[in-house]
């Protein structure tokens, strides 16, 4: 039986019990979960194996690559600039990034970058994976790209491009590299161990990701699948479909365990940090942590308000977006969190981080064995969220 380390405050024992069961019943390899309430840490747990090949155990300070959980913390930085009056969500992107006006994009407002409505989830051509480390070349490709649909008329998940798009706007405003600004204005302000562009010296602390096996129903789908599911599977089978162009931007595909990817500043999907770090950021977004608050309450209300809902052009299923965050919801394509006061972002394979203004919660769950399906709607993260609801008396 995997030993669970750490502690929980009285009343949060249900979270510890579920975290332990995720190892015995849920296929967990290595993981951590952390919860802050009103600025105080009430759950801090970890266990399992950080690197299966080396037999390295998960430690309190183990770092985890979290894919799209990154979008949530990148969004915090964008809204900080809005709050300070440096960024206007309704201004054309080209005001800050003149080259972006090419190919008919001159009128796209900044807010459409955050709501996945810009029509730029993919590029016409895949680019060498080594270029992930070359920010200028990537954003130049995006500036020249023609939208895949009329901007503002549809939504489509910008899985990787989200971060470079809003990140370049932030870089033009601040005059500094994205990772540097994120560290100075977000992570370091609250003492959160989260990086976008990981220093090489921290590489030995990073957990090794293990891919999830393909579920039987996807490997050999039955003939009577619903039509929408059949359509989605057909999209995945076509390397030139929009969904595959969106998720597979490079050639060859990036390796999430590589130093190249860890070092790259990919503000949509390359954040690396501890569960405590991500939970601490959300806790400091909905309230104060050690006397520091990242965003004003009015900024948070604007940022988490739903902006779009409907069929996602890329994901080929329903989705709903706030201004960079995913709001709480109980419909397909939404995150089932604590309630209407919740907002955050999940990541490929099951990682999840969110805040809740009603309960003063900052939550983060990170792990290295990926799983299929939405993070908060079942699976290991979903069970932890349900346990947290129980602890809060919901």
C-alpha positions as CSV (number, residue, x, y, z in Angstrom):
1,X,0.0,0.0,0.0
2,X,1.3,3.4,-1.0
3,X,2.1,5.6,2.0
4,X,0.4,9.0,2.1
5,X,2.5,11.8,3.5
6,X,1.4,15.3,4.8
7,X,-1.5,16.5,6.8
8,X,-5.1,17.8,6.8
9,X,-6.9,20.1,9.1
10,X,-9.7,18.8,11.2
11,X,-12.8,18.3,9.1
12,X,-10.9,17.6,5.9
13,X,-10.2,13.9,6.6
14,X,-12.4,12.9,3.7
15,X,-9.9,14.4,1.3
16,X,-7.1,12.3,2.7
17,X,-9.2,9.1,2.5
18,X,-10.0,9.7,-1.1
19,X,-6.4,10.6,-2.0
20,X,-5.2,7.3,-0.4
21,X,-7.9,5.4,-2.3
22,X,-6.8,6.9,-5.6
23,X,-3.6,4.9,-5.2
24,X,-5.3,1.6,-4.2
25,X,-8.3,1.8,-6.5
26,X,-7.6,4.6,-9.0
27,X,-4.3,3.6,-10.6
28,X,-2.4,6.6,-9.2
29,X,1.4,6.4,-9.5
30,X,2.6,9.6,-7.9
31,X,0.5,12.7,-6.9
32,X,-0.1,15.6,-4.6
33,X,-3.1,17.6,-3.6
34,X,-3.2,20.9,-1.7
35,X,-6.1,23.1,-0.5
36,X,-6.1,26.5,1.0
37,X,-9.1,28.0,2.7
38,X,-9.2,31.7,3.5
39,X,-5.5,31.9,3.1
40,X,-4.7,28.9,5.4
41,X,-3.5,25.6,4.2
42,X,-6.0,22.9,5.2
43,X,-4.9,20.0,3.0
44,X,-1.3,19.2,2.0
45,X,-0.8,15.6,0.9
46,X,1.6,13.7,-1.4
47,X,2.6,10.1,-2.1
48,X,3.7,7.5,-4.6
49,X,6.5,7.5,-7.1
50,X,7.8,10.6,-8.9
51,X,10.0,8.7,-11.4
52,X,9.1,5.0,-12.0
53,X,12.3,4.3,-13.9
54,X,14.6,5.6,-11.2
55,X,12.4,4.5,-8.3
56,X,12.4,8.1,-7.0
57,X,9.6,8.7,-4.4
58,X,7.3,11.7,-4.6
59,X,8.5,14.3,-2.1
60,X,7.0,17.4,-0.6
61,X,8.8,19.5,-3.2
62,X,8.3,17.4,-6.3
63,X,7.5,19.4,-9.4
64,X,5.0,18.4,-12.0
65,X,4.3,19.4,-15.6
66,X,0.6,20.2,-15.7
67,X,-0.3,20.9,-19.4
68,X,-3.3,23.3,-19.6
69,X,-3.5,24.1,-15.9
70,X,-1.0,26.6,-17.2
71,X,-3.7,28.6,-18.9
72,X,-5.3,29.5,-15.6
73,X,-2.1,31.0,-14.1
74,X,-1.3,32.7,-17.4
75,X,-4.7,34.3,-17.3
76,X,-4.0,35.7,-13.8
77,X,-1.1,37.7,-15.3
78,X,-3.3,39.0,-18.1
79,X,-5.9,40.2,-15.7
80,X,-3.3,41.8,-13.5
81,X,-2.3,44.0,-16.4
82,X,-6.0,44.8,-17.1
83,X,-6.4,45.8,-13.4
84,X,-3.3,48.1,-13.6
85,X,-4.7,49.8,-16.8
86,X,-1.9,48.5,-19.0
87,X,-4.2,46.1,-21.1
88,X,-7.6,46.9,-22.6
89,X,-9.6,43.7,-23.3
90,X,-11.6,45.5,-26.0
91,X,-8.6,47.0,-27.8
92,X,-7.4,45.3,-31.0
93,X,-4.5,42.9,-30.4
94,X,-2.7,44.9,-33.2
95,X,-2.6,47.9,-30.9
96,X,0.0,46.1,-28.8
97,X,1.4,43.7,-31.5
98,X,1.2,45.5,-34.9
99,X,2.4,42.5,-36.9
100,X,-0.7,40.6,-35.8
101,X,-2.9,42.7,-38.1
102,X,-1.7,40.6,-41.1
103,X,-4.2,38.2,-42.9
104,X,-7.3,40.1,-41.9
105,X,-6.7,40.0,-38.1
106,X,-6.6,43.8,-37.5
107,X,-9.9,44.0,-35.7
108,X,-9.6,41.0,-33.3
109,X,-9.9,42.3,-29.8
110,X,-7.7,41.0,-26.9
111,X,-10.7,39.4,-25.2
112,X,-11.1,36.9,-28.1
113,X,-7.7,35.5,-27.3
114,X,-8.9,34.6,-23.8
115,X,-12.3,33.2,-25.0
116,X,-10.8,31.0,-27.8
117,X,-12.7,32.9,-30.5
118,X,-9.8,34.3,-32.4
119,X,-9.8,31.5,-35.0
120,X,-6.1,30.7,-34.5
121,X,-5.9,27.3,-32.7
122,X,-3.5,25.9,-35.3
123,X,-1.0,26.8,-38.0
124,X,-1.1,25.9,-41.7
125,X,2.1,23.9,-41.3
126,X,3.6,22.0,-38.4
127,X,7.0,23.3,-37.2
128,X,10.1,21.6,-35.9
129,X,9.8,20.8,-32.2
130,X,13.1,22.5,-31.5
131,X,11.5,25.8,-32.3
132,X,9.4,25.6,-29.1
133,X,12.4,27.3,-27.5
134,X,12.4,30.1,-30.1
135,X,9.6,32.5,-29.0
136,X,10.1,35.0,-31.8
137,X,9.7,32.4,-34.5
138,X,6.6,30.9,-33.0
139,X,4.8,34.2,-32.6
140,X,5.9,35.4,-36.1
141,X,4.1,32.3,-37.5
142,X,1.0,33.2,-35.5
143,X,1.1,36.8,-36.7
144,X,1.1,35.7,-40.3
145,X,-1.6,33.0,-39.9
146,X,-5.0,33.5,-41.4
147,X,-7.9,32.6,-39.0
148,X,-9.5,29.2,-39.5
149,X,-13.0,30.8,-39.1
150,X,-14.3,34.3,-39.0
151,X,-13.1,35.6,-35.6
152,X,-15.8,36.1,-33.0
153,X,-18.4,33.9,-34.8
154,X,-17.3,30.6,-33.3
155,X,-15.2,29.3,-30.4
156,X,-12.5,26.6,-30.7
157,X,-10.0,25.5,-28.1
158,X,-6.6,27.1,-28.7
159,X,-4.8,24.3,-26.9
160,X,-1.2,25.5,-27.5
161,X,-1.5,28.9,-29.3
162,X,-3.6,30.5,-26.4
163,X,-0.4,31.1,-24.5
164,X,1.8,32.5,-27.2
165,X,-1.1,34.8,-28.4
166,X,-1.8,36.4,-25.0
167,X,1.8,36.0,-24.0
168,X,3.1,38.1,-26.8
169,X,0.6,40.8,-26.0
170,X,2.0,40.7,-22.4
171,X,5.5,40.8,-23.7
172,X,4.9,43.8,-25.9
173,X,3.3,45.7,-23.0
174,X,6.0,44.9,-20.4
175,X,9.1,44.7,-22.6
176,X,10.2,41.5,-20.8
177,X,10.1,37.8,-21.5
178,X,6.9,36.0,-20.5
179,X,8.5,33.7,-17.9
180,X,10.4,36.6,-16.3
181,X,7.2,38.7,-15.9
182,X,5.2,35.7,-14.7
183,X,7.7,35.0,-12.0
184,X,8.0,38.6,-10.8
185,X,4.4,39.6,-10.9
186,X,2.6,36.3,-10.0
187,X,4.6,33.4,-8.6
188,X,7.2,35.3,-6.6
189,X,4.7,37.7,-5.1
190,X,3.0,34.9,-3.2
191,X,6.0,32.5,-2.8
192,X,4.5,30.0,-5.2
193,X,6.8,27.3,-6.7
194,X,5.4,27.5,-10.2
195,X,7.5,28.2,-13.3
196,X,6.8,28.8,-17.0
197,X,10.3,28.1,-18.4
198,X,11.9,25.9,-15.7
199,X,15.5,26.7,-14.6
200,X,17.8,23.8,-15.4
201,X,18.9,23.6,-11.7
202,X,15.4,22.5,-10.7
203,X,15.2,19.7,-13.3
204,X,16.1,16.9,-10.8
205,X,12.9,17.7,-8.8
206,X,10.5,17.1,-11.8
207,X,8.3,14.1,-11.8
208,X,8.3,11.8,-14.9
209,X,5.0,11.6,-16.8
210,X,3.6,8.2,-17.7
211,X,1.1,8.0,-20.5
212,X,-2.4,6.6,-19.9
213,X,-3.4,3.4,-21.7
214,X,-6.1,3.9,-24.4
215,X,-9.5,2.8,-23.0
216,X,-10.9,-0.3,-24.7
217,X,-13.9,1.6,-26.0
218,X,-11.6,4.0,-27.8
219,X,-9.1,1.4,-29.0
220,X,-12.0,-0.8,-30.5
221,X,-15.1,1.4,-30.6
222,X,-18.4,-0.4,-30.9
223,X,-20.4,0.0,-34.1
224,X,-23.4,1.6,-32.4
225,X,-21.6,4.7,-31.0
226,X,-23.6,7.9,-31.1
227,X,-23.1,10.0,-34.2
228,X,-21.2,12.9,-32.3
229,X,-18.8,10.3,-30.9
230,X,-18.2,8.7,-34.2
231,X,-17.5,12.2,-35.7
232,X,-15.0,13.0,-33.0
233,X,-13.2,9.7,-33.4
234,X,-13.0,10.3,-37.2
235,X,-11.4,13.7,-36.5
236,X,-8.8,12.1,-34.3
237,X,-8.1,9.6,-37.1
238,X,-7.4,12.4,-39.6
239,X,-3.9,13.9,-39.2
240,X,-5.0,17.0,-41.1
241,X,-8.3,17.6,-39.1
242,X,-8.4,20.9,-37.2
243,X,-8.3,19.0,-33.9
244,X,-5.1,17.2,-34.8
245,X,-3.5,20.3,-36.2
246,X,-4.4,22.0,-33.0
247,X,-3.0,19.4,-30.6
248,X,0.0,18.3,-32.8
249,X,1.6,21.6,-33.7
250,X,5.2,20.3,-34.0
251,X,7.1,17.5,-35.8
252,X,7.9,15.3,-34.2
253,X,5.5,15.6,-31.3
254,X,6.8,17.2,-28.2
255,X,8.0,15.1,-25.3
256,X,6.6,16.4,-22.0
257,X,9.5,14.7,-20.1
258,X,12.2,16.5,-22.1
259,X,14.4,19.3,-20.9
260,X,13.5,21.2,-24.2
261,X,9.9,21.4,-23.2
262,X,10.5,22.1,-19.6
263,X,12.7,25.0,-20.5
264,X,10.4,26.4,-23.1
265,X,8.1,29.3,-22.3
266,X,4.7,27.9,-23.5
267,X,2.1,29.9,-21.5
268,X,-0.7,27.6,-22.5
269,X,0.8,24.3,-21.4
270,X,4.3,24.2,-19.9
271,X,3.9,25.3,-16.3
272,X,5.8,23.2,-13.8
273,X,5.2,23.4,-10.1
274,X,4.1,21.9,-6.9
275,X,0.4,21.3,-5.9
276,X,1.1,23.8,-3.1
277,X,2.3,26.4,-5.6
278,X,-0.8,26.2,-7.9
279,X,-3.2,26.1,-4.9
280,X,-1.4,29.1,-3.4
281,X,-1.9,31.1,-6.6
282,X,-5.6,30.5,-6.7
283,X,-5.9,31.1,-2.9
284,X,-4.2,34.5,-3.5
285,X,-6.6,35.2,-6.3
286,X,-9.7,34.8,-4.3
287,X,-8.3,36.2,-1.1
288,X,-5.1,37.0,0.8
289,X,-2.2,34.6,1.5
290,X,0.3,35.9,4.0
291,X,-1.0,39.4,3.4
292,X,-0.8,39.3,-0.4
293,X,-3.7,39.3,-2.8
294,X,-3.0,39.0,-6.6
295,X,-6.2,40.4,-8.0
296,X,-9.0,42.7,-6.7
297,X,-12.4,41.1,-6.2
298,X,-13.9,43.1,-9.1
299,X,-11.1,41.8,-11.4
300,X,-11.9,38.3,-10.3
301,X,-15.6,38.7,-11.0
302,X,-14.9,40.0,-14.5
303,X,-12.4,37.3,-15.2
304,X,-14.5,34.4,-14.2
305,X,-17.8,35.5,-15.8
306,X,-19.0,33.2,-18.6
307,X,-18.4,34.7,-22.1
308,X,-19.2,31.9,-24.6
309,X,-21.0,28.6,-24.6
310,X,-21.8,26.2,-27.4
311,X,-20.2,23.7,-29.7
312,X,-16.4,24.0,-29.8
313,X,-15.1,24.0,-33.3
314,X,-11.9,22.2,-32.3
315,X,-13.1,19.8,-29.6
316,X,-16.3,19.0,-31.5
317,X,-18.3,19.0,-28.3
318,X,-19.9,21.7,-26.1
319,X,-17.6,24.0,-24.1
320,X,-18.0,27.2,-22.1
321,X,-15.3,29.8,-21.5
322,X,-14.8,32.8,-19.2
323,X,-12.0,35.2,-19.9
324,X,-9.2,32.6,-19.9
325,X,-10.7,30.5,-17.1
326,X,-13.2,27.6,-17.3
327,X,-16.2,28.4,-15.0
328,X,-18.0,25.9,-12.9
329,X,-20.8,24.1,-14.6
330,X,-22.7,20.8,-14.7
331,X,-23.1,20.4,-18.5
332,X,-20.9,18.5,-21.0
333,X,-17.7,20.4,-21.6
334,X,-17.8,22.2,-18.3
335,X,-15.9,21.6,-15.0
336,X,-18.0,20.4,-12.1
337,X,-16.3,22.1,-9.2
338,X,-17.7,23.5,-5.9
339,X,-20.4,25.7,-7.3
340,X,-21.1,29.0,-9.1
341,X,-18.2,30.7,-7.2
342,X,-15.6,28.3,-8.8
343,X,-13.3,28.9,-11.7
344,X,-10.0,27.4,-12.9
345,X,-8.5,25.1,-15.5
346,X,-7.8,21.5,-15.9
347,X,-4.9,19.9,-17.8
348,X,-4.4,17.0,-20.1
349,X,-4.3,13.7,-18.2
350,X,-6.2,14.9,-15.1
351,X,-4.4,17.7,-13.3
352,X,-6.7,20.4,-11.9
353,X,-6.4,23.8,-10.2
354,X,-9.1,26.2,-9.3
355,X,-10.3,28.9,-6.9
356,X,-13.7,29.4,-5.3
357,X,-14.8,32.9,-4.1
358,X,-17.7,31.7,-2.0
359,X,-15.6,29.3,0.1
360,X,-12.3,31.1,-0.1
361,X,-10.7,28.0,-1.7
362,X,-7.5,27.5,-3.6
363,X,-7.2,23.9,-4.8
364,X,-4.6,22.0,-6.9
365,X,-4.2,18.3,-7.7
366,X,-1.1,17.2,-9.8
367,X,0.0,13.7,-10.8
368,X,2.2,11.9,-13.2
369,X,0.1,9.0,-14.5
370,X,-2.2,10.5,-17.1
371,X,-5.8,9.4,-17.4
372,X,-8.4,9.9,-20.1
373,X,-11.5,12.1,-19.6
374,X,-12.2,15.5,-18.0
375,X,-10.3,16.1,-14.8
376,X,-13.2,17.2,-12.5
377,X,-16.0,15.1,-14.0
378,X,-15.0,11.7,-12.6
379,X,-11.6,10.1,-12.2
380,X,-9.1,10.9,-9.5
381,X,-9.4,14.7,-9.5
382,X,-13.2,14.5,-9.5
383,X,-13.3,12.2,-6.5
384,X,-11.0,14.7,-4.6
385,X,-13.3,17.6,-5.5
386,X,-16.3,15.6,-4.3
387,X,-14.5,14.9,-1.0
388,X,-13.8,18.6,-0.6
389,X,-17.5,19.3,-1.1
390,X,-18.2,16.9,1.7
391,X,-15.6,18.6,4.0
392,X,-17.2,21.9,3.3
393,X,-20.7,20.6,4.2
394,X,-22.1,20.6,0.7
